[in-house]
Amino acid sequence: MIILVIASQKGGVGKTTVAINLSFSLATRGHRILLVDTDPQGSVGLSLSRGARERYGFYDAIAGIKTVEELIIPTRLAEFKLMTSGKSEMFLDESAQSDAQWSDRIKIFFDNLRGQDNDLVIVDTAAGIGAITSNILKEGDSVIIPQQSEPLGVRSIPQFLKKIVGIRRRGSEVSVSGILMTMVNPHQRESVESESQLRSALPSGIMFQTSIPRDSVFLRASSLGVPVGLLSSNPVSAAVAFDQLAAELEIKLGLSKNMEKDHGVKGLLD
C-alpha cells in the first residue's frame, strides 16, 4: 500500500480537485483507492455528498472517537472508498496539541490504515504545512505538489521543497512524485509563461508532463457531487487530463495497470 499526499504551501491551487479526480481516474483503472480528507474545511466530502458534515471522519479517528474501519465509506465504484474529515472540533486548533502529540496520533492512524485492503491511500491536506500536514507527510510515501499556473504562485515551490528536505532529514522517506501545474489557461500569456518558466528552471522529471486546465467544468462537477469523469459518457477534456495524470503516476510509483473503464456508475455517493 502506498500513501500519496496532496499538499501545497499555498491555498487555492486545486488540491481537492486533484485529490478527487485523480482518485477516481486511478480507481477506474482498477486500483483500490481510499481518499482521506484531512482538511478541516472538509472540501472532499462537501464536493461529493450533501451529508458530509454529518459524517464522522479523520479527526474523529485522531480523537479516538471512532475506529478507522468505522469511518471508511464505500462508493458506487467498488474500487473507490473515502473518509471525510469528520466533525470533531476539539482537534482543529493545531496549536492546542504539541507536535509530538500530533505525531503519535497520526502515526497510529496510518499504521491502522496499512492493515486495510487498499493499493493507494490518497490524502487531501489543508493549505500550508502546519503540524498536521507535516506529520502526514512524515508518514507518507510520496507527495504531489499542485501549483497554480500564475506568477506569484510558482515562487512558493522552493519553500515547499525545502520543507520536504527538512522532513526527510528527520527520518521520513517521503519522496516527491511531481509538481503538477493546475488552472493552466492556454489563452492567458501570464499563465503559459509561468508554466514554461517553472519547467525550464526545475530539474527534468520533477514536474508532471500533464497539466490540469482552468475549466468551469470543475465547478459543474462539484455542484453535482461527482468527479469530472462522471459528467458524461463521452469524457470531457478535463477528465482526459486526469486519466493522463493517472497513467504518469502509475509509472512513477510502479503501479501495475488493471484497466476497468466500464464502471457504469452515475454518481459516487448520494
Backbone as a ProteinNet text record, in pm:
[ID]
protein_1_A
[PRIMARY]
MIILVIASQKGGVGKTTVAINLSFSLATRGHRILLVDTDPQGSVGLSLSRGARERYGFYDAIAGIKTVEELIIPTRLAEFKLMTSGKSEMFLDESAQSDAQWSDRIKIFFDNLRGQDNDLVIVDTAAGIGAITSNILKEGDSVIIPQQSEPLGVRSIPQFLKKIVGIRRRGSEVSVSGILMTMVNPHQRESVESESQLRSALPSGIMFQTSIPRDSVFLRASSLGVPVGLLSSNPVSAAVAFDQLAAELEIKLGLSKNMEKDHGVKGLLD
[TERTIARY]
82.9	0	87.1	50	123.3	39.1	101.6	35.2	82.9	-9.6	20.5	-47.3	31	-19.2	-29.8	-141.2	-158.1	-141.5	-34.9	-4.9	57.1	40.3	95.5	117.8	216.4	243.8	131	60.6	-43.1	-181.3	-282.2	-420	-468.1	-582.6	-642.6	-572.4	-493.7	-420.9	-488.2	-599.7	-673	-642.2	-596.5	-562	-680.1	-796.5	-913.1	-959.6	-958	-992.8	-901.1	-772.3	-675.8	-701.8	-722.5	-741.7	-862.1	-974.5	-1097	-1084	-1040	-1040.8	-928	-812.5	-706.1	-747.6	-808.5	-855.5	-953.3	-1045.8	-1145.9	-1079.5	-988.6	-922.6	-843	-771.1	-696.1	-788.5	-902.5	-998.1	-1056.3	-1087.1	-1141.4	-1036.5	-909.5	-802.2	-773.8	-857.7	-850.7	-776.9	-727.4	-655.8	-753.5	-729.5	-815.6	-770.7	-857.5	-823.1	-904.3	-836.4	-903.8	-861.4	-957.5	-931.9	-964.9	-866.2	-883	-873.9	-976	-978.8	-928.7	-816	-762.4	-771.1	-838.7	-858.3	-977.4	-960.2	-1072.5	-1194.6	-1175.2	-1288.7	-1373.5	-1319.8	-1398.3	-1435.2	-1345.9	-1379.8	-1410.6	-1341.1	-1365.8	-1508.9	-1547.3	-1681.8	-1789.5	-1770.7	-1870.5	-1881.1	-1774.2	-1777.1	-1849.9	-1866.4	-1924.4	-2056.1	-2087.9	-2206.9	-2265.4	-2396.6	-2464.5	-2458.9	-2447.1	-2449.5	-2313.2	-2209.1	-2072.3	-2052.7	-2119.1	-2099.7	-2150.3	-2235.8	-2291.8	-2211.8	-2110.6	-2033.9	-1912.4	-1880.5	-1754.4	-1641.6	-1517.4	-1406.9	-1270.6	-1173.7	-1033.2	-1011.9	-1066.9	-1041.8	-1106.8	-1211.6	-1273.6	-1188.4	-1117.1	-1021.2	-904.4	-853.8	-743.2	-781.9	-908.3	-956.4	-989.2	-987.8	-1020.1	-1168.2	-1250.2	-1395.4	-1445.1	-1380.5	-1418.9	-1294.3	-1312.7	-1202.6	-1192.4	-1076.6	-1057	-1161	-1185.5	-1280	-1419.7	-1460.6	-1594.2	-1608.5	-1497.5	-1500.3	-1487.6	-1454.8	-1436.5	-1572.9	-1597.3	-1726.7	-1713.2	-1787.8	-1784.4	-1859.7	-1823.3	-1897.4	-1956.6	-2026.6	-2086.4	-1982.6	-1861.5	-1749.4	-1669.4	-1669.3	-1615.4	-1471.1	-1392.2	-1250.4	-1225.1	-1327.6	-1311.4	-1385.1	-1307.9	-1365.9	-1313	-1381.2	-1332.6	-1357.3	-1288.9	-1306.5	-1312.6	-1419.7	-1433.1	-1341.3	-1335.9	-1251.2	-1313	-1445.6	-1511.8	-1564.2	-1623.5	-1688.1	-1643.2	-1530.9	-1477.9	-1398.3	-1443.7	-1381.4	-1268.9	-1254.5	-1156.8	-1013	-991.5	-855.6	-827.1	-918.7	-899.6	-803.4	-778.5	-679.9	-544.9	-459.7	-332.1	-245.4	-256.8	-172.3	-208.1	-325.9	-368.5	-298.3	-230.1	-159.4	-11.8	74.3	217	246.2	361.2	398.8	411	459.7	473.7	337.5	237	102.3	43.7	60.3	12.4	85.5	216.6	296.9	248.1	227.4	183.2	46	-47.4	-184.8	-190	-117.2	-118.9	-46.5	61.1	129.9	38.1	-33.4	-127	-234.3	-284.3	-388	-339.3	-221.2	-172.4	-127.9	-80	-49.8	-175.9	-287.4	-414.7	-460.9	-438.1	-477	-397.4	-273.1	-189.3	-242.5	-330.1	-391.1	-513.7	-552.2	-669.3	-630.2	-730.8	-708.5	-713.9	-609.4	-603.4	-469.9	-471.8	-347.5	-284.6	-369.1	-323.1	-417	-359.3	-434.1	-392	-487.7	-460.5	-513.7	-427.3	-460.3	-466.7	-584.6	-600	-570.6	-494	-449.7	-495.1	-481.1	-512.3	-402.5	-432.2	-332.7	-217.8	-96.5	19.7	75	184.4	249.4	251.7	135.9	127.1	164	137.9	177.3	109.3	-19.2	-92.4	-35.1	-24.6	24.5	169.5	252.6	392	400.7	317.3	320.1	257.3	160.3	106.1	214.3	286.6	395.8	502.2	528.7	628	588.6	458.6	409.7	389.5	391.7	362.7	479.7	445.4	546.9	585.7	488.1	515.9	417.9	452.8	368.7	357.6	236.7	212.3	192.1	259.1	251	174.8	45.1	-27.1	19.8	34.2	79.4	1.3	-69.9	-145.2	-49.3	-88	-2.1	-21.2	40.2	37.9	167.1	213.2	348.5	380.3	293.5	325.1	325.2	238.1	224.2	348.8	416.9	530.6	646.5	646	754.4	751.4	637.8	627.6	690.2	718.8	770.8	903.2	1003.6	1129.6	1109.2	1018.2	991.7	934.6	844.6	783.6	887.2	970.4	1071.7	1169.7	1201	1286.3	1218.7	1085.1	1010.6	1022.5	1011.7	1023.3	1162.2	1264.7	1402.1	1414.3	1355.3	1360.5	1290.3	1175.7	1102.3	1182.2	1247.9	1330.9	1450.2	1506.2	1620	1580.7	1451.2	1403.9	1363.8	1400	1380.6	1273.3	1197.7	1093.6	1154.8	1086.3	1130.7	1040.2	957.9	865.6	943.2	895	956.3	856.4	904	817.8	780.7	653.7	608.6	619.9	587.4	599.1	522.6	558.4	484.3	383.3	259.2	150.7	97.1	109.3	56	-95.8	-164	-310.3	-359.5	-487.6	-553	-475.5	-424.9	-348.6	-445.4	-427.2	-511.6	-427.9	-447.7	-364.6	-386.6	-493.4	-523.7	-474.4	-408.9	-357.5	-205.4	-141.2	4.3	74.9	29.4	94.5	89.7	-21.9	-36.5	59.4	64.2	152	298.1	334.6	473.6	514.3	423	454.3	486.9	406.9	434.1	566.3	589	711.7	836.2	829.8	944.5	976.5	871.4	894.5	953.4	904.4	956.8	1103.9	1140.8	1279.8	1373.1	1317.4	1401.1	1427.1	1336	1346.7	1408.1	1467.6	1528.5	1426.3	1470.2	1383.1	1328.5	1200.6	1137.9	1067	1092	1027.1	885.7	856	722.3	648.6	519.5	437.8	427.2	429.5	406	262.7	171	30.6	8.2	-73.1	-118.4	-270.2	-323.4	-468.5	-519.7	-614.8	-659.7	-752	-756.4	-860.2	-988.7	-1091.8	-1211.8	-1332.9	-1438.8	-1560.4	-1627.9	-1584	-1644.4	-1621.6	-1513.9	-1489.3	-1596.1	-1639.9	-1747	-1876.7	-1903.7	-2025.6	-2021.8	-1906.7	-1893.8	-1912.4	-1853.4	-1866	-2010.3	-2080.8	-2220.7	-2308.2	-2268.8	-2344	-2294.1	-2181.1	-2126.7	-2060.8	-1994	-1929	-1790.6	-1700.5	-1576.7	-1610.3	-1518.7	-1547.1	-1563.8	-1505.4	-1518.1	-1658.1	-1746.9	-1884.6	-1984.6	-1935.3	-2026.6	-2098.6	-2032.1	-2094.3	-2028.6	-2096.3	-2041.5	-1921.6	-1918.4	-1801.8	-1712.9	-1592.8	-1510	-1481.2	-1497.4	-1459	-1307.1	-1251	-1104.8	-1039.7	-1107.4	-1052.5	-1041	-1139.4	-1134.2	-1020.6	-998.9	-888.3	-754.9	-742.5	-618.9	-589.8	-692.2	-669.1	-638.4	-692.9	-653.6	-506.3	-462.3	-320.7	-231.5	-277.7	-202.5	-192.9	-303.8	-303.4	-203.9	-196.9	-102.7	41.1	69.8	203.9	238	140.2	164.9	188.5	119.7	143.5	290.2	348.7	489.9	579.4	551.4	634.8	632.7	515.5	501.8	515.4	533.1	548.6	421.5	307.5	179.1	149	99.7	58.6	-77.7	-94.3	-218.8	-322.8	-446.1	-557.7	-679.5	-683.7	-785.4	-926.2	-1014	-1153.7	-1239.5	-1246.2	-1313.1	-1465.1	-1521.1	-1666.4	-1721.6	-1713.1	-1755.2	-1906.2	-1974.9	-2121	-2191.3	-2131.9	-2199.1	-2222.6	-2329.3	-2362.7	-2331.4	-2300.8	-2264.2	-2191.4	-2117.2	-2040	-2114.2	-2181	-2249	-2398.6	-2449.8	-2593.2	-2630.1
-119.2	0	125.2	221.2	346.8	460.4	544.7	664.2	782.9	841.3	952.7	1077.8	1178.7	1301.7	1410.7	1483.9	1600.7	1722.8	1799.4	1909.3	2025.8	2145.9	2267	2372.4	2456.6	2568.1	2670.3	2679.7	2779.5	2716.1	2794.7	2752.9	2792.9	2740.5	2778.6	2728.4	2621.2	2569.6	2446.2	2403.7	2291	2156.3	2153.4	2025.1	1929.6	1979.4	1891.4	1843.6	1932.3	1892.9	1781.9	1796	1693.1	1564.1	1573.8	1454.3	1373.1	1439.8	1369.6	1307.7	1386.9	1340	1242.2	1259.6	1160.7	1028.8	1035.9	913.6	837.7	910.8	846.8	783.4	857.4	803.2	676.9	678	559.5	442.4	472.4	366.1	304.4	386	331.2	253	270.6	193.2	65.2	36.9	-90.1	-88.3	30.3	38.5	61.6	-2.7	12.7	137.9	237	369.8	404.1	458.7	521.5	667.1	757.6	901.1	951.4	1010.9	1059.6	1211.7	1275.8	1422.3	1463.6	1534.8	1582.4	1734.4	1797.7	1942.7	1972.8	2052.2	2082.4	2140.6	2202.2	2256.5	2147.5	2026.4	1913.2	1922.6	1972.9	2001.3	1876.2	1766.4	1644.2	1596.2	1581.1	1532.2	1624.6	1754.6	1850.5	1852.6	1815.2	1810.2	1686.8	1585.7	1459.7	1423	1486.2	1445.1	1560.9	1576.6	1680.9	1650.9	1524.3	1485.8	1475.5	1530.6	1514.1	1572.1	1683.4	1747.7	1660.6	1565.3	1479.7	1351.8	1331.7	1207.2	1222.4	1115.5	1111	1087	1121.1	1104.5	1111.6	1162.7	1163.5	1217.1	1335.3	1396.2	1318.1	1245.1	1161.1	1037.2	990.1	881.2	929.9	1049.7	1107.1	1128.6	1165.6	1189.4	1060.3	947.3	819.9	795.3	873.7	859.3	742.5	721	613.7	539.1	413.9	337.7	364.6	335.7	354	275.7	151.7	66.1	127.6	193.6	253	374.7	434.4	562.7	551.5	435	418	404.5	490	496.2	435.7	330.8	276.4	368.1	365.1	439	338.3	389.1	300.7	239.7	293.2	235.1	152.4	20.9	-69.7	-38.6	11	36.4	168.9	247.7	382.8	394.9	417.7	443	576.3	634.4	762.2	774.2	870.6	905.5	1057.7	1110.6	1255.1	1308.3	1440.4	1498.8	1481.8	1463.6	1441.4	1569.8	1556.6	1671.8	1693.4	1633	1656.2	1785.3	1886.1	2018	2034.6	1943.3	1962.2	1956.9	1900.8	1887.9	1980.5	2069.5	2153.2	2268.7	2302.7	2404.6	2335.8	2346.3	2275.2	2317.7	2442.5	2492.7	2431.8	2368	2309.3	2177.4	2122.9	1996.5	2016.5	1949.2	1955.2	1873.2	1900.6	1826.1	1677.2	1644.6	1503.5	1435.2	1507.3	1450.2	1426	1524.6	1504.6	1387.8	1381.2	1275.5	1138.1	1119	989.1	951.3	1044.6	1015.5	986	1063.2	1044.2	916	883	756.8	638.2	640.9	532.2	521.4	636.7	638.2	566.9	602.6	542.5	398.1	364.5	224.2	139.5	192.9	121.3	111.3	216.6	213.5	109.8	89.6	-5.4	-147.6	-171.1	-302.8	-319.6	-213.1	-218.1	-265.8	-304.5	-363.1	-253.6	-170.3	-62.5	-68.9	-25.9	-11.4	124.6	228.5	362.7	429.2	499.9	593.7	733	809.2	944.6	1042	1131.6	1218.8	1363.2	1423.3	1565.9	1641.3	1749.8	1821.1	1966.2	2031.6	2173.8	2255.5	2382.2	2471.8	2493.7	2503.6	2527.5	2398.4	2412.4	2296.3	2314.8	2300.6	2308.4	2175.9	2165.8	2046.1	1920.9	1932.2	1814.8	1766.3	1857.9	1819	1772.4	1836.1	1792.7	1648.4	1613.2	1476.4	1377.6	1423	1337.3	1309.7	1414.9	1397.3	1302.2	1309.9	1221.6	1075.3	1047.8	910.1	868.3	966.7	937.5	872.1	809.7	752.7	850.9	930.5	1023.4	1140	1250	1369.4	1427.4	1471.3	1551.1	1695.2	1788	1929.4	2002.3	2028.3	2107.8	2253.5	2315.2	2453.3	2530.3	2631.8	2713.9	2784.3	2786.6	2845.3	2996.8	3064.4	3210.9	3259.3	3380.9	3425	3418.8	3470	3472.7	3332.9	3247	3114.2	3029.5	3037.6	2948	2977.9	3095.7	3130.6	3047.8	2983.7	2904.6	2766	2723.3	2587.9	2563.6	2652.7	2627.6	2614.6	2695.5	2687.3	2550.8	2501.4	2371.3	2260.1	2265.7	2161.4	2160.6	2278.5	2285.5	2218.5	2234.7	2168.1	2016.2	1967.1	1822.9	1773.2	1848.9	1812.5	1806.2	1904.7	1905	1784.9	1746.5	1629.8	1502.3	1492.3	1374.6	1366.2	1480.9	1481.1	1431.7	1439.6	1389.7	1243.2	1176	1031.5	982.2	1072.1	1029.2	987	896.1	853.6	907.2	1007.7	1061.7	1118.8	1089	1139.2	1229.4	1300.1	1387.2	1315.8	1280.5	1221.8	1323.6	1448.9	1552.3	1677.5	1784.3	1911	1911.4	1940.6	1935.6	2075.9	2123.9	2255.3	2247.7	2339.5	2341.5	2478.2	2481.6	2605.8	2672.3	2590.6	2642.6	2697.3	2822.8	2888.1	2913.4	2833.2	2847.7	2979.8	3050.7	3177.3	3297.5	3274.2	3383.1	3376.4	3482	3482.2	3455	3518.4	3502.1	3356.8	3291.2	3152.1	3062.1	3080.6	2999.3	3024.2	3150	3182.7	3128.2	3131.3	3078.6	2930.9	2855.6	2712.9	2689.1	2762.6	2744.9	2777.3	2885.3	2926.3	2824.1	2769.7	2670.8	2543.1	2501.4	2379.5	2396	2514.9	2536.8	2553.4	2595.9	2622.5	2498.7	2401.2	2284.5	2165.6	2072.1	1953.9	1873.4	1814.6	1731.1	1614.8	1588.7	1476	1511.6	1632.4	1666.9	1720.7	1759.2	1807.4	1705	1687.4	1601.7	1663.4	1579.8	1628.7	1677.2	1611.3	1650.8	1778.3	1868.1	1987.1	1983.2	2042.6	2046.2	2183.2	2186.7	2315.3	2390.4	2521.8	2601.6	2580.1	2526.7	2487.6	2496.9	2560.5	2573.7	2439.7	2335.9	2203.6	2150.5	2195.6	2150.3	2203.5	2326.2	2381.9	2305.7	2272.5	2196.4	2059.6	1992.5	1859.9	1867.7	1968.6	1983.9	2010.3	2091.3	2121.4	1997.2	1902.9	1778.7	1667.3	1691.8	1592.6	1474.6	1499.4	1390.4	1434	1339.4	1372.3	1410.1	1480.7	1522.5	1402.2	1289.3	1169.8	1112.7	1157.6	1108.3	1208.4	1316.7	1418.1	1371.4	1291.8	1245.6	1115.5	1045.2	918.9	943.3	1061.1	1099.9	1188.4	1143.6	1217.6	1360.3	1454.7	1593	1602.1	1711	1722.6	1719.9	1776.7	1776.2	1634	1549	1408.7	1334.9	1365.4	1303.6	1342.2	1468.4	1512.9	1431.4	1399.9	1321.5	1176	1122.5	988.4	986.3	1092.3	1101.5	1114.3	1191.8	1205.9	1071.5	996.9	865.1	771.7	778.9	694.3	731.8	861.2	905.1	854.4	863.7	825.4	675.2	597.7	453.2	421.5	493.3	471.3	517.2	636.2	692.1	606	548.8	471.8	320.9	280.5	138	58.7	119.1	51.5	-34.1	-154.3	-239.6	-194.9	-193.9	-145.6	-256.9	-220.4	-315	-236.2	-203.1	-111.5	-165.4	-83.6	-119.5	3.2	38.3	162.4	152.7	33.4	21.3	20	136.7	141.7	155	210.1	208.8	276.1	376.4	448.2	591.9	651.8	790.2	886.1	834.1	915	826.7	887.9	809.2	786	890.6	878.3	905.6	1013	1036.8	1124.3
0	0	0	-83.4	-95.5	-40	43.3	94.7	12.2	-63.7	-152.8	-99.5	-67.8	-7.4	-114.2	-112.9	-199.4	-110.5	-130.6	-38.1	-112.7	-54.1	-114.4	-8.1	-30.9	58.6	54.8	-59.1	-79.4	-84.9	-51.4	-70.7	-208.8	-248.4	-374.4	-498.4	-484.9	-600.8	-661.5	-604.3	-660.8	-598.9	-473.4	-409.2	-407.6	-364.9	-353.6	-490.2	-589.1	-725.7	-774.1	-747.6	-786.9	-710.8	-579.8	-497.7	-544.4	-567.3	-606.3	-744.8	-840.5	-979.1	-1009.4	-944.7	-960.4	-895.6	-778	-710.7	-800	-859.3	-946.1	-1068	-1132	-1250.9	-1218	-1105.8	-1066.6	-1034.5	-970.8	-938.7	-1064.8	-1166.1	-1290.2	-1368.2	-1332	-1393.6	-1314.5	-1215.6	-1144.3	-1012.7	-968.2	-841.6	-726.9	-615.2	-497.4	-421.5	-422.4	-372.7	-248	-147.7	-34.1	-31.6	-46	-41.5	98.3	166.1	303	303.5	357.9	368.2	505.9	510.9	639.6	651.1	556.8	561.6	651.6	757.9	847.6	776.8	660.2	585.9	522	515	465.6	319.6	236.4	97.2	15.9	42.8	-33.6	-13.1	112.3	141.7	87.6	104.4	58.1	-93.3	-162.7	-308.4	-360.4	-276.1	-321.2	-253.8	-142	-67	12.2	3.3	81.5	231	264.8	406	469.7	405	454.4	593.2	624.1	754.7	869.4	838.9	942.8	963.1	884.4	890.6	982.4	1052.5	1125.2	1025.1	1065.6	972.7	1039.5	965.9	1006.1	1146.8	1176.9	1308.1	1421.7	1391.2	1493.1	1519.7	1417.6	1440	1524.1	1492.6	1568.5	1714.5	1735.8	1872.1	1946	1875.5	1938.9	1954.3	1882.6	1891.9	1807.6	1694.1	1602.8	1556.3	1512.9	1456	1306.8	1251.2	1107.5	1028	1069.6	996.5	991.5	1098.2	1103.7	1013	974.2	904.9	753.7	703	558.5	491.2	393.2	324.9	185.2	154.8	18.1	-77.7	-203	-305.4	-404	-502.7	-602.8	-696	-693.2	-765.9	-665.9	-684.4	-582.2	-545.1	-640.5	-614.6	-543.2	-522.5	-468.6	-335.2	-227.7	-96.5	-45.8	51.1	102.9	252.1	311.2	451	458.3	515.7	527.6	638.3	650.5	755.8	893.2	899.3	1027.9	1088.7	1205.3	1268.4	1412.5	1451.4	1585.1	1585.2	1660.8	1657.1	1759.2	1852	1958.9	1909.5	1789.5	1739.5	1622	1588.9	1471.7	1497.1	1622.5	1655.5	1672.9	1570.1	1572.8	1690.1	1732	1839.7	1974.6	1982.6	2109.9	2138.6	2037	2054.4	2023.2	2097.9	2068.3	1943	1882	1762.2	1792.9	1912.4	1949.9	1959.6	2012.7	2021.4	1883.1	1792.9	1656.3	1592	1611.6	1550.6	1593.3	1722.5	1773.9	1719.1	1724.2	1680.5	1530.9	1451.7	1307	1268	1338.3	1311.2	1337.2	1448.4	1481	1372.9	1328.8	1224.5	1099	1050.3	926.5	947	1064.3	1093.9	1081.7	1131.6	1119.7	974.6	896.9	755.9	678	718.1	644.7	654.7	750	761	673	601	515	374.7	298.4	166.2	59.1	52.8	-46.4	-120.6	-247	-321.3	-292.9	-290.2	-259.9	-161.2	-65.5	17.6	-27.6	-80.3	-128.1	-23.8	24.6	137.2	90.7	101	74.2	203.6	195.3	315.1	312.5	427.5	438.3	370.9	342.8	284.3	381.6	328.4	412.5	471.1	544.5	604.7	755.7	818.6	963.4	1027.1	1157.9	1232.4	1179.5	1144.4	1096.8	964.4	868.1	735.4	741	823	836.6	882.6	978.6	1030	933	853.7	748	643.5	604.8	508.2	562.2	691.3	753.2	738.8	742.4	729.8	584.8	492.5	353.2	280.4	167.3	79.3	-30.2	-74.8	-183.3	-174.8	-243.3	-240	-379.7	-412.7	-532.9	-488.6	-557.7	-522.8	-632.7	-614.3	-714.5	-708.6	-824.5	-830.8	-937	-892.2	-985.8	-1081.8	-1207.1	-1309.4	-1315.5	-1218.3	-1214.6	-1149.7	-1185.5	-1148.3	-999.8	-913.4	-770.9	-710.1	-761.4	-704.2	-715.3	-829.5	-851.2	-756.9	-694.3	-602.4	-473.9	-446	-323	-337.6	-459.6	-482.7	-410.7	-421.9	-350	-199.1	-141.7	2.4	38.1	-44.4	-15.7	-25.3	-128.4	-144.9	-27.7	27	146.1	265.3	276.2	383.6	371.3	248.8	226.7	265.9	229	267.1	418.9	489.9	635.8	696.2	639.8	688.9	665.6	552	522.9	618	653.2	746	884.1	915	1045.7	1039	931	925.1	830.8	769.1	676.5	543.5	473.7	341.8	231.6	263.4	163.8	45.1	-74.6	-197	-270.2	-369.4	-448.5	-578.3	-593.3	-720	-831.7	-799.3	-900.7	-864.3	-932.9	-924.2	-1037.6	-1003.8	-1101.4	-1126.4	-1248.7	-1281.9	-1294.5	-1226.2	-1227.1	-1274.2	-1310.9	-1354.5	-1468.2	-1557.7	-1671.8	-1776.1	-1812.6	-1912.4	-2037.4	-2142.5	-2262.6	-2336.3	-2299.8	-2366.5	-2287.2	-2175.3	-2092.1	-2089.6	-2138.2	-2152.7	-2020	-1910.8	-1781	-1733	-1759.8	-1718.5	-1795.8	-1926.2	-2010.7	-1975.4	-1954.8	-1922.4	-1785.8	-1689.5	-1555.9	-1562.4	-1636.8	-1650.6	-1722.4	-1830.6	-1908.5	-1826	-1749.9	-1669	-1560.9	-1498.4	-1392.6	-1451.1	-1566.2	-1629.3	-1668	-1711.5	-1751.7	-1631.7	-1518.1	-1401	-1316.1	-1321.6	-1234.2	-1307.3	-1233.2	-1296.1	-1374.9	-1482.4	-1564.4	-1481.6	-1496.8	-1428.3	-1300.2	-1245.1	-1119	-1142.6	-1266.2	-1298.1	-1383.2	-1356.2	-1440.7	-1579.8	-1681	-1816.9	-1834.1	-1765.9	-1771.3	-1691.8	-1746.4	-1675.2	-1665.7	-1559	-1540.3	-1584.2	-1676.5	-1730.4	-1634.7	-1653	-1586.5	-1665.4	-1600.5	-1673.6	-1580.7	-1627.6	-1547	-1522.5	-1595	-1578	-1436.5	-1370.6	-1234.1	-1138.8	-1158.1	-1075.6	-1098.8	-1222.8	-1253.7	-1187.6	-1196.3	-1135.5	-985	-921.7	-776.9	-737	-814.3	-781.7	-792.2	-877.1	-893.6	-802.2	-734.6	-642.7	-710.8	-824.5	-897.5	-945.7	-971.1	-1042.4	-1186.3	-1254	-1391.5	-1483.7	-1446.9	-1529.3	-1534.1	-1446.5	-1445	-1502	-1559.1	-1612.2	-1737.5	-1819.4	-1943.6	-1987.5	-2077.2	-2127.4	-2218	-2283.3	-2362.6	-2276.1	-2240.7	-2144.9	-2189.4	-2097.7	-2124	-2115.4	-2169.3	-2176.5	-2038.8	-1938.2	-1802.7	-1748.6	-1780.9	-1737	-1806.1	-1934	-2008.1	-1945.3	-1901.6	-1836.8	-1711.9	-1633.2	-1511.5	-1543.9	-1652.4	-1694.8	-1734.7	-1803.3	-1841.1	-1717.4	-1620.2	-1495.2	-1423.5	-1420.6	-1356.6	-1424.7	-1556.2	-1630.2	-1596.7	-1585.9	-1545.1	-1405.8	-1316.4	-1177.9	-1165.3	-1246.7	-1245.5	-1271.7	-1364.4	-1397.5	-1282.7	-1229.2	-1122.7	-996.7	-965	-841.6	-863.5	-987.6	-1016.5	-996.2	-1029.2	-1013.2	-1134.8	-1110.7	-1222.1	-1270.9	-1402.6	-1461.1	-1466.2	-1435.7	-1440.5	-1485.9	-1614.9	-1666.5	-1647.2	-1588.3	-1566.2	-1599.3	-1727.5	-1764.8	-1761.9	-1771.2	-1775	-1633.3	-1564	-1424.1	-1409.2	-1508.7	-1512.2	-1395.7	-1332.9	-1224.8	-1265.8	-1213.8	-1248.2	-1135	-1017.6	-903.2	-805.1	-714	-617.6	-487.8	-437.6	-309.4	-326.2	-260.1	-268.1	-386.5
[MASK]
++++++++++++++++++++++++++++++++++++++++++++++++++++++++++++++++++++++++++++++++++++++++++++++++++++++++++++++++++++++++++++++++++++++++++++++++++++++++++++++++++++++++++++++++++++++++++++++++++++++++++++++++++++++++++++++++++++++++++++++++++++++++++++++++++++++++++++++

